[in-house]
Amino acid sequence: MKKFVPGLLAGIILASASAAYAEEGLQKVEAYLRPALPITLDGKPAKLESSPVIYDGSTYLKLRDLAALTGLQVNWNEAAQTVELQNGEAKISSHVIESKASTITDFLQTKSLELISGDIGDDKVTLTIRKLHDHRSLLKASEVSELISSIYRLIGQNNFDLIIDQFIIPETANIVGEISSIDVENKKVLIINKDKINSNGNPDAVWVSFTPDAFIGIDSKERIPFNDLKVGQKVKAWSVGAGFDSYPGRARVIQLIVAKE
């Protein structure tokens, strides 16, 4: 188990929570960066993200750098405007992931990926993602490894297992039936399967909306515009993400195929 020396923390300056710079109680000082200053840990060179700072004859390290060297975990709680320190055995907390959700989502979009869902456990986080505009291929192992490293940096912690679960479109559609109604304004269609009756005696019914990169076509080859969809057409669709259990249900699909007449 890694340990840290509390005395080292007393003089550390915070360089991670930019929102805090506007708070009262801060004083402007003149300091100097010293990139070439050798720093070792247990006799081995230590790799720092930021250069040491020299101020008033003392050397200061970025809090996250010290945390990485000592096994300490550091997190900026935006809501409480507080720096949170935990030892290396601390478990990941849900609010840490939730506070970074939009940052992770935006980052994934720069990689042409979509965050579908996240599952947060005591010491494990599973993120389900998919490739945009490519519903059938997976990321390479090296790409997944790089992605995990980047997300660790975004979160500011790595004392938990991060699992990347990749969604690809399955062979069998999970929504099958006939288009019963079309909402042109909201770009949705109601699909009813009269051959599948639920416990209340009603036919299976789902309002289907489309992801921005959804494929609408005939036999997975010929793409057609949304406006070409018609009431009475037999279709099958593949949804992504969680559905809604209302009646009719609701689902977001990435592919809808119209049967040839």
Buried (B, 14 or more C-beta within 10 A) or exposed (E): EEEBEEEEBEEBEBBBBEEBEEEEEEEEEEEEEEEEEEEEEEEEEBEBEBBBBBEEEEEBBBBBBBBBBBBBBBBBBEEEEEBBBBBBEBEBBEBBBEBBEEEBBEBBEEBEBBBBEBEBEEEEBBBBBBBBEEBEEEBEEEEBEEBBEBBBEEBBBBBBEBBBEBBEBEEEBBBBBBBBEBEEEEBBBBBBBEEEEEEEEEBBBBBBBBBEBBBBBBEEEEEEEBEEBEEEBBBBBBBBBEBEEEEBBBBBBBBBBBEEE
